[in-house]
């Protein structure tokens, strides 16, 4: 029963709880048991909160017995990235710098909102040091493994959250995204992940990387689960917003809508064309699906796209270096990848940073002018499938690219713009490694992303095909 329970979605659990077919203690115990079995191989979690999670599950059961219904996340196992304050734990940000930090005395605001919705926090997930850089095999916590093929790269800094969700070690993972750190691991691990509109979810109690670009983002195996987590994280009550009918079913009518006559922008030009064959084939298949759903595909020229990844990086460097002035006395404890990516920001001229912010504003204005042309746009989530751990470069179209810069190439522009972006699985290569499509839209268009993402997910049927069982190399 453990595997079957851990494969259930938010809506499966909501139905089962309200029909008295499962209890929160059964569900949380099953996830903790699966974590105990698989986490030593996947290294998705840094901290598992067995005792407090079971205690919370018992309290949630008591609420159900007394007729108190907090909404669809009540009794759902959730993980949070170890950048987020969680009372009674130590937030390490994946770094030696914080290994001796005091225990957290309070929760991050987003964690408080999850608790108020009845979620059960079962642990804190692994990440790249302070949410940037490359996986560090010499770091204090080791490498996260991609459950779709153990031994392969699971993505950027929210990789623990993505790997845990993909392998059924939790229903929802809460990560952060500054330059693609939710969407890249989501697509490499074959799940859904959202970077919301910048500023939609508060960052109180979260260790920053770049205060002007950071966002909190949920990951889950289904788009509908991502949608529910997003609403809770932004502070919306689901007790009235997600009605229950007499049989205990949560309605999905808000997502299961037609997208007929939606105008979908498809950016053209060399920037999005340098992709691996499997990515290109999956993306063309998605475009064909959108045609079959009676969407209107509209080609457009994305302004300034070539320079946007580097511009995003300048801002991250400058703001990251500023925050880490706090730890000058612990400089020797940082890993080499973090130093390489952030310490150059110490030497950045103020004029370079200010110019980057001006250019950011100009690009935001230019992209806003496109809003009248289409409802949403679609691009590949990334140019390549997951490489093996230890890979330094990836070949695409006969050229070798640094793997980290390549994987984030299509994600960073939407951090710079502040636009919401949702990654949804849209295929696999011959080895079973996932590809993804990224749905993007103007600020505050998250619900449109969910509707379109739900239609893609439903028609492709990849959630069941990918499953939750890790694939180990022979």
C-alpha positions as CSV (number, residue, x, y, z in Angstrom):
1,X,0.0,0.0,0.0
2,X,2.9,2.4,0.6
3,X,3.7,2.9,-3.0
4,X,0.0,3.3,-4.0
5,X,-0.5,5.9,-1.3
6,X,2.6,7.9,-2.3
7,X,1.4,8.0,-5.9
8,X,-1.8,9.9,-4.9
9,X,-2.3,13.6,-5.8
10,X,-3.8,16.3,-3.6
11,X,-7.2,15.7,-5.1
12,X,-6.9,11.9,-4.6
13,X,-6.1,12.4,-1.0
14,X,-8.8,15.0,-0.5
15,X,-11.4,12.6,-1.8
16,X,-10.0,9.6,0.2
17,X,-9.9,11.6,3.5
18,X,-13.4,12.8,3.2
19,X,-14.7,9.3,2.4
20,X,-12.8,7.9,5.3
21,X,-10.8,5.6,3.0
22,X,-7.5,6.9,4.3
23,X,-6.3,8.8,7.3
24,X,-3.6,11.5,7.5
25,X,-1.5,9.4,9.8
26,X,-1.6,6.5,7.3
27,X,-0.6,8.8,4.5
28,X,2.2,10.7,6.3
29,X,3.6,7.4,7.7
30,X,3.7,6.0,4.2
31,X,5.6,8.9,2.8
32,X,8.1,8.8,5.7
33,X,8.6,5.1,5.2
34,X,9.2,5.7,1.5
35,X,11.7,8.5,2.4
36,X,13.5,6.2,4.8
37,X,13.9,3.6,2.0
38,X,14.7,5.8,-0.9
39,X,16.3,9.0,0.4
40,X,19.7,7.4,1.2
41,X,20.0,6.8,-2.6
42,X,18.3,10.0,-3.9
43,X,19.6,12.5,-1.2
44,X,16.5,14.7,-1.7
45,X,16.0,15.5,2.0
46,X,18.5,17.1,4.4
47,X,16.1,16.8,7.3
48,X,13.1,14.5,7.9
49,X,10.7,15.6,10.6
50,X,9.3,12.2,11.6
51,X,8.0,12.9,15.1
52,X,6.6,16.3,14.4
53,X,5.0,15.2,11.1
54,X,3.2,12.2,12.8
55,X,2.1,14.5,15.6
56,X,0.7,17.0,13.1
57,X,-1.0,14.2,11.2
58,X,-2.8,13.1,14.4
59,X,-4.0,16.7,15.0
60,X,-5.3,16.9,11.4
61,X,-7.2,13.6,11.9
62,X,-8.8,15.2,15.0
63,X,-9.9,18.2,12.9
64,X,-11.5,15.9,10.3
65,X,-13.4,14.0,13.1
66,X,-14.8,17.3,14.4
67,X,-15.9,18.4,11.0
68,X,-13.3,21.1,10.5
69,X,-12.3,21.3,6.8
70,X,-9.3,23.6,5.9
71,X,-9.4,22.8,2.2
72,X,-7.6,20.4,-0.2
73,X,-4.2,20.6,1.4
74,X,-5.4,19.4,4.7
75,X,-3.3,16.3,5.6
76,X,-1.1,16.6,2.5
77,X,2.6,15.8,3.0
78,X,4.8,18.8,1.9
79,X,8.5,19.5,1.9
80,X,10.2,22.9,2.0
81,X,13.6,23.9,0.6
82,X,16.3,24.4,3.2
83,X,16.3,28.1,2.6
84,X,13.1,28.6,4.5
85,X,12.9,29.1,8.2
86,X,11.1,26.2,10.0
87,X,10.7,26.5,13.7
88,X,12.9,24.0,15.6
89,X,15.2,23.3,12.7
90,X,18.4,24.8,11.5
91,X,18.2,26.5,8.1
92,X,21.6,25.6,6.5
93,X,21.0,26.9,2.9
94,X,23.1,23.9,1.9
95,X,26.3,25.6,3.1
96,X,29.0,25.0,5.7
97,X,28.6,28.7,6.5
98,X,25.4,28.0,8.4
99,X,26.1,24.6,9.8
100,X,26.4,26.1,13.3
101,X,23.6,28.7,12.9
102,X,21.0,28.9,15.7
103,X,17.8,26.9,15.5
104,X,14.9,28.8,13.8
105,X,12.6,30.4,16.3
106,X,9.8,30.9,13.9
107,X,8.5,29.8,10.5
108,X,8.8,31.6,7.2
109,X,5.5,33.3,6.2
110,X,4.9,30.8,3.4
111,X,5.4,27.9,5.9
112,X,2.8,29.4,8.2
113,X,0.4,29.6,5.3
114,X,0.9,26.0,4.5
115,X,0.3,25.0,8.1
116,X,-2.8,27.1,8.3
117,X,-4.1,25.2,5.2
118,X,-3.6,21.9,7.1
119,X,-0.4,20.7,5.2
120,X,1.9,18.4,7.1
121,X,5.6,19.5,6.7
122,X,7.6,16.3,6.5
123,X,11.1,17.7,5.9
124,X,13.5,20.1,4.4
125,X,15.1,19.5,1.0
126,X,18.6,19.6,-0.4
127,X,19.8,22.4,-2.6
128,X,22.9,24.0,-4.2
129,X,24.8,26.2,-1.7
130,X,22.8,29.3,-1.1
131,X,20.7,28.5,-4.1
132,X,23.4,29.0,-6.8
133,X,26.3,27.4,-8.4
134,X,26.9,23.8,-9.5
135,X,26.3,20.6,-7.5
136,X,29.3,20.2,-5.2
137,X,30.3,16.6,-4.6
138,X,32.6,17.9,-1.9
139,X,29.9,19.9,-0.2
140,X,28.5,19.1,3.3
141,X,25.4,17.3,2.0
142,X,26.3,15.6,-1.2
143,X,24.6,15.4,-4.6
144,X,20.9,15.0,-5.2
145,X,20.1,12.2,-7.7
146,X,17.6,12.4,-10.6
147,X,14.9,9.7,-9.9
148,X,14.3,9.3,-13.6
149,X,17.8,8.0,-14.0
150,X,20.0,7.8,-10.8
151,X,23.5,9.1,-11.6
152,X,22.1,12.0,-13.6
153,X,21.7,15.7,-12.9
154,X,18.4,16.7,-11.2
155,X,18.5,20.4,-12.0
156,X,19.4,23.6,-10.2
157,X,19.0,24.6,-6.6
158,X,15.5,23.3,-5.9
159,X,16.7,19.9,-7.0
160,X,15.9,18.2,-3.7
161,X,12.3,19.4,-3.8
162,X,11.9,18.2,-7.4
163,X,13.6,14.8,-6.9
164,X,11.5,14.2,-3.7
165,X,8.2,14.9,-5.5
166,X,9.1,12.9,-8.6
167,X,9.9,9.9,-6.5
168,X,6.8,10.1,-4.3
169,X,8.7,11.3,-1.2
170,X,6.1,14.0,-0.7
171,X,3.1,15.3,-2.7
172,X,4.2,19.0,-3.0
173,X,7.7,20.6,-2.7
174,X,8.1,24.3,-2.1
175,X,11.2,25.7,-3.7
176,X,12.6,29.0,-4.8
177,X,13.4,30.3,-8.3
178,X,15.8,33.2,-9.0
179,X,17.1,32.1,-12.4
180,X,15.2,28.9,-13.1
181,X,15.7,27.0,-9.9
182,X,12.1,25.6,-9.8
183,X,11.5,25.1,-13.5
184,X,14.9,23.5,-14.4
185,X,14.6,20.7,-11.8
186,X,10.9,20.3,-12.6
187,X,11.6,19.6,-16.3
188,X,14.7,17.5,-15.7
189,X,12.8,15.3,-13.2
190,X,9.6,15.2,-15.2
191,X,7.2,17.1,-12.9
192,X,5.4,20.4,-13.0
193,X,6.9,23.6,-11.4
194,X,5.8,27.2,-11.2
195,X,7.7,30.4,-11.0
196,X,5.0,32.9,-10.1
197,X,4.8,36.6,-10.9
198,X,7.6,38.2,-9.0
199,X,6.2,39.5,-5.7
200,X,3.1,37.3,-5.6
201,X,4.4,35.2,-2.7
202,X,6.2,36.9,0.2
203,X,9.8,36.1,1.0
204,X,9.7,36.7,4.7
205,X,11.9,34.2,6.5
206,X,13.7,32.9,3.4
207,X,17.5,33.3,2.9
208,X,17.8,35.5,-0.1
209,X,19.9,35.1,-3.2
210,X,18.8,38.2,-5.2
211,X,16.1,40.2,-3.5
212,X,14.7,41.7,-6.7
213,X,14.5,38.4,-8.6
214,X,13.8,35.7,-5.9
215,X,10.4,34.0,-6.0
216,X,8.9,31.1,-4.1
217,X,7.5,28.3,-6.3
218,X,5.7,25.0,-5.8
219,X,6.5,21.7,-7.5
220,X,4.2,18.7,-7.9
221,X,3.5,15.8,-10.2
222,X,0.2,17.4,-11.5
223,X,-0.6,20.9,-12.6
224,X,-3.7,21.0,-10.4
225,X,-1.6,20.2,-7.3
226,X,0.8,23.1,-8.2
227,X,-2.2,25.4,-8.6
228,X,-3.6,24.5,-5.1
229,X,-0.2,25.0,-3.5
230,X,0.3,28.3,-5.3
231,X,-3.0,29.6,-4.0
232,X,-2.2,28.7,-0.4
233,X,1.4,30.1,-0.7
234,X,0.0,33.5,-1.8
235,X,-2.4,33.5,1.1
236,X,-5.7,32.5,-0.4
237,X,-8.1,30.4,1.6
238,X,-9.3,27.3,-0.2
239,X,-12.2,26.4,2.1
240,X,-14.5,28.4,-0.2
241,X,-12.4,28.7,-3.3
242,X,-12.3,25.0,-4.0
243,X,-15.8,23.7,-3.2
244,X,-16.6,20.1,-2.2
245,X,-19.7,18.3,-3.5
246,X,-21.7,15.8,-1.5
247,X,-19.4,12.8,-2.4
248,X,-16.3,14.6,-1.1
249,X,-15.0,15.4,-4.6
250,X,-13.1,18.6,-5.2
251,X,-14.2,20.3,-8.3
252,X,-11.5,20.8,-11.0
253,X,-13.9,22.8,-13.3
254,X,-11.8,25.9,-12.8
255,X,-8.9,24.2,-14.5
256,X,-10.6,21.8,-16.9
257,X,-11.7,24.5,-19.4
258,X,-11.4,24.8,-23.1
259,X,-8.5,26.7,-24.6
260,X,-10.2,27.0,-28.0
261,X,-9.3,30.2,-29.7
262,X,-6.6,31.1,-27.2
263,X,-3.7,33.0,-28.9
264,X,-0.4,31.3,-28.1
265,X,2.8,33.1,-28.9
266,X,5.7,31.0,-30.3
267,X,9.0,32.9,-30.3
268,X,11.1,32.5,-33.4
269,X,14.7,33.1,-34.1
270,X,18.0,31.3,-33.3
271,X,17.8,31.7,-29.5
272,X,15.2,29.0,-29.0
273,X,16.3,26.8,-32.0
274,X,19.5,25.4,-30.6
275,X,18.1,22.4,-28.7
276,X,18.7,18.6,-28.6
277,X,16.7,16.6,-31.1
278,X,14.5,15.1,-28.3
279,X,13.6,18.6,-27.1
280,X,12.8,19.8,-30.6
281,X,10.6,16.8,-31.3
282,X,8.7,17.1,-28.0
283,X,8.2,20.8,-28.5
284,X,6.8,20.3,-32.0
285,X,4.5,17.7,-30.7
286,X,3.2,20.2,-28.1
287,X,2.6,22.8,-30.8
288,X,0.7,20.2,-32.8
289,X,-1.4,19.4,-29.7
290,X,-2.2,23.1,-29.2
291,X,-3.4,23.2,-32.8
292,X,-5.6,20.2,-32.2
293,X,-7.0,22.0,-29.1
294,X,-8.0,24.8,-31.6
295,X,-5.4,27.3,-30.2
296,X,-4.1,30.0,-32.6
297,X,-0.3,29.9,-32.8
298,X,1.2,33.3,-33.4
299,X,4.9,33.7,-34.2
300,X,6.6,36.6,-32.5
301,X,10.1,38.1,-32.2
302,X,11.1,38.1,-28.5
303,X,12.8,41.5,-27.9
304,X,16.3,41.5,-26.4
305,X,16.2,37.7,-25.7
306,X,19.9,37.0,-26.5
307,X,21.2,39.2,-23.7
308,X,18.7,38.5,-21.0
309,X,20.3,35.4,-19.4
310,X,23.6,37.4,-18.9
311,X,21.7,40.4,-17.7
312,X,19.9,38.3,-15.1
313,X,23.2,36.9,-14.0
314,X,24.7,40.4,-13.4
315,X,21.8,41.2,-11.1
316,X,22.1,38.0,-9.2
317,X,25.9,38.4,-8.7
318,X,25.6,42.0,-7.4
319,X,22.7,41.4,-5.1
320,X,24.1,38.0,-3.9
321,X,27.5,39.5,-3.1
322,X,25.8,42.3,-1.2
323,X,23.9,39.8,1.1
324,X,27.0,37.7,1.7
325,X,29.0,40.6,3.1
326,X,27.4,39.5,6.3
327,X,29.6,36.4,6.3
328,X,33.0,37.9,5.4
329,X,34.5,36.3,8.5
330,X,33.5,32.8,7.2
331,X,34.8,33.2,3.7
332,X,36.9,30.0,3.8
333,X,33.7,27.9,4.4
334,X,32.1,28.7,1.1
335,X,32.4,26.0,-1.7
336,X,34.4,26.8,-4.8
337,X,31.3,26.9,-7.1
338,X,29.6,29.5,-4.9
339,X,32.7,31.6,-4.8
340,X,33.1,31.4,-8.6
341,X,29.5,32.6,-9.2
342,X,29.0,35.2,-6.5
343,X,32.3,36.7,-5.3
344,X,32.9,38.5,-8.7
345,X,29.9,40.6,-7.7
346,X,32.0,42.2,-5.0
347,X,34.1,43.9,-7.7
348,X,31.1,44.9,-9.9
349,X,30.9,48.7,-10.5
350,X,27.7,50.4,-9.3
351,X,27.3,51.7,-12.8
352,X,27.2,48.1,-14.2
353,X,24.5,47.1,-11.7
354,X,22.4,50.2,-12.2
355,X,22.7,49.9,-16.0
356,X,21.5,46.3,-15.7
357,X,18.5,47.4,-13.7
358,X,17.7,50.1,-16.3
359,X,18.0,47.6,-19.1
360,X,15.7,45.2,-17.1
361,X,13.0,48.0,-16.9
362,X,13.3,48.7,-20.6
363,X,12.9,45.1,-21.5
364,X,9.9,44.7,-19.2
365,X,8.3,47.6,-21.1
366,X,9.0,46.1,-24.5
367,X,7.6,42.7,-23.5
368,X,4.6,44.3,-22.0
369,X,3.8,45.8,-25.4
370,X,3.5,42.2,-26.7
371,X,0.6,41.4,-24.4
372,X,-2.0,42.4,-26.9
373,X,-0.6,39.9,-29.4
374,X,-1.2,36.7,-27.5
375,X,-2.7,35.3,-24.3
376,X,0.3,33.2,-23.4
377,X,3.5,32.1,-24.9
378,X,5.2,28.6,-25.1
379,X,9.0,27.8,-25.2
380,X,11.0,24.7,-24.4
381,X,11.7,24.5,-20.7
382,X,15.4,23.9,-21.5
383,X,17.6,23.0,-24.5
384,X,18.7,19.6,-23.2
385,X,17.7,16.6,-21.1
386,X,19.5,15.8,-17.8
387,X,23.2,15.1,-18.2
388,X,25.2,12.7,-16.1
389,X,26.6,14.0,-12.8
390,X,30.0,15.4,-13.4
391,X,29.2,16.7,-16.9
392,X,30.9,20.0,-17.7
393,X,29.6,20.7,-21.2
394,X,26.6,19.6,-23.3
395,X,26.6,19.3,-27.0
396,X,23.8,20.9,-28.9
397,X,23.6,21.4,-32.6
398,X,27.3,20.5,-33.0
399,X,28.5,23.0,-30.3
400,X,29.6,22.4,-26.7
401,X,28.1,24.7,-24.0
402,X,28.8,24.9,-20.3
403,X,26.0,22.7,-18.9
404,X,24.8,25.0,-16.2
405,X,24.5,28.1,-18.4
406,X,22.8,26.0,-21.1
407,X,20.2,24.4,-18.8
408,X,19.1,27.8,-17.5
409,X,19.1,29.6,-20.9
410,X,15.4,29.5,-21.5
411,X,14.4,30.1,-17.8
412,X,16.4,33.2,-16.8
413,X,14.6,35.7,-19.1
414,X,11.3,35.3,-17.3
415,X,13.0,36.0,-13.9
416,X,14.3,39.2,-15.4
417,X,10.8,40.1,-16.7
418,X,9.0,39.1,-13.5
419,X,6.5,37.1,-15.6
420,X,5.0,33.8,-14.3
421,X,6.3,30.6,-16.0
422,X,5.1,27.0,-15.6
423,X,7.1,24.0,-16.7
424,X,5.1,20.9,-17.7
425,X,6.6,17.6,-18.9
426,X,6.0,17.1,-22.6
427,X,8.0,14.0,-23.6
428,X,11.1,11.8,-22.9
429,X,14.1,10.8,-24.9
430,X,15.1,7.3,-25.8
431,X,16.6,6.8,-22.3
432,X,13.4,7.9,-20.6
433,X,14.9,11.3,-19.6
434,X,12.1,14.0,-19.5
435,X,11.7,17.1,-21.6
436,X,9.5,20.0,-20.7
437,X,7.5,22.9,-22.2
438,X,7.5,26.2,-20.4
439,X,4.2,28.2,-20.5
440,X,4.7,31.9,-19.8
441,X,2.5,34.9,-19.6
442,X,2.3,38.5,-18.5
443,X,2.2,39.4,-14.7
444,X,-0.7,37.8,-12.8
445,X,-1.6,35.3,-15.5
446,X,-1.0,32.2,-13.4
447,X,-4.5,30.8,-13.7
448,X,-4.2,30.9,-17.5
449,X,-1.0,29.0,-17.2
450,X,-2.7,26.3,-15.1
451,X,-5.6,25.9,-17.5
452,X,-3.3,25.4,-20.5
453,X,-0.9,23.3,-18.5
454,X,-3.7,21.1,-17.3
455,X,-4.9,20.5,-20.9
456,X,-1.4,19.6,-22.0
457,X,-0.9,17.3,-19.1
458,X,-4.3,15.6,-19.6
459,X,-3.8,15.0,-23.3
460,X,-0.2,13.8,-23.1
461,X,-0.8,11.4,-20.2
462,X,2.8,11.6,-18.9
463,X,2.0,11.7,-15.2
464,X,1.0,8.1,-15.2
465,X,3.7,7.1,-17.7
466,X,6.5,8.7,-15.7
467,X,5.2,7.3,-12.3
468,X,7.2,7.6,-9.1
469,X,9.6,4.7,-9.2
470,X,13.3,5.7,-9.5
471,X,15.3,4.1,-12.3
472,X,18.7,2.9,-11.2
473,X,21.6,2.4,-13.6
474,X,22.6,-1.3,-14.0
